[in-house]
Amino acid sequence: MGIKDMIEGKKEWRAHVARVKALPREYQIVYKEIQKYFFKVGPVELTEGTALLSGILDLFEEGASLGKGVLEVTGTDVAAFCDDLIKDSKTYADIYQEATMATKKATD
């Protein structure tokens, strides 16, 4: 990754954060919890840009513009909402498990 890519990535992230800050407070709180959850669970695509988080942000902006509460958008089980979004995504936990299984097979 070159310096130009890093600068563009920072600009993209700053614009993303500005959009989050423009959301109603309840949306910001839930968004930040979702973000923490994803950083903990580790879907690999989080390292490939902001597409996943931007998609959630788009959804939240639409819900807010329609006057919906955030839980009307996500449902009351926000963790299940998150899990559903990444159900087909590879996570770092998956990669670790695959590596562990490969190592175990190699030593057996």
Residue pairs with C-beta under 8 A, 6 or more apart in sequence:
1 9
9 49
12 49
12 50
13 50
16 50
16 53
16 54
16 57
19 57
19 61
20 28
20 31
20 32
20 57
21 28
23 31
23 57
23 60
23 61
23 64
24 64
24 70
26 69
26 70
27 60
27 63
27 64
27 70
29 70
30 60
30 70
30 71
30 74
30 78
31 56
31 57
31 60
33 78
34 56
34 78
34 81
34 82
35 53
37 78
37 79
37 82
38 46
38 52
38 53
38 82
38 86
39 46
41 82
41 86
41 91
41 93
42 91
42 92
42 93
43 52
43 86
43 89
43 90
43 91
44 89
44 90
44 91
44 92
44 95
45 51
45 52
45 89
46 52
46 53
52 85
52 86
55 85
56 85
59 73
60 70
60 73
63 70
63 72
63 73
64 70
71 78
74 81
75 81
